[in-house]
């Protein structure tokens, strides 16, 4: 990190991945562990907010479509709000598909410009597994052409090339993934384990 | 306030008033005084963010018009972001026209539901004075019919009935107004003057 960066202040934990890959579940689990852990297991000055993609669409981006331009706008807004929070010492966890590499890079760059640590978590599962799970029935509809611009089917997902954390949700348990993420946060000195 | 409210935590200082009434100037002055004063003259645990109407339109509401529906959406977004910040201990100062009473009341209600103090500052000046000042040349255009839905000319401004603070920018100096606002914040125990 940057030498001016104050240890244990706010940071952004940015989940990216296709629909159904497990971003919401995993981000919620990390949020819960950190929330209950901050007083007990972990030390961090930051408070925590979870900005879930669906919630953000309701409050910040109602009316936006899933075209590339509108998705970019949505991600920029999440980035803007995340920076506002993180620069005030809040640990911000975001969980939006954020399929375009360029916009994720932009969000990262703008965070860096404010000395806000940005940790990208790529949540991956084989497309076959996602289609097979299809918890919300969206893949079926997308394949049938009933949903336009569906990431992974009729719209691209550009996988991160160098994410700080890479989770294979089709090969590991949620608890394993959560542990892996928390370990990375400790390693990066964004949180500390209590002695 | 509420007994559960923790003294000197985050709160929302919400400026409302017509274009040119002095919201931006005044909110910036309060922001500056608080920012420099928090370490010296005042005590507050909160950090500070200023959400100016124009900046917010760029980052959160690009594409929205000035119709009632779009203005309401814009104000709801500012309210959402303000609550996110304030509930994490940030002092949030907003400066948007926010002409509709009902939406301001909604933002206030949602803040109260999270025990976030909401302080409304009504910045008023006679319409004649605003038209006379017309620093941005907008009133002239609005009167000529070149700008649609312009607050005070071709769209309503619903003045607050019971604002916590009422500033007459056409009758008092900026420094007087800033002092009046800071005094109110002290009186409400949202900030403290250092002994």
Interface residues (C-beta under 8 A of the other chain):
Chain A: X47 X49 X59 X60 X62 X63 X73 X76 X77 X80 X81 X84 X85 X88 X89 X90
Chain B: X47 X49 X59 X60 X62 X63 X73 X76 X77 X80 X81 X84 X85 X88 X89 X90
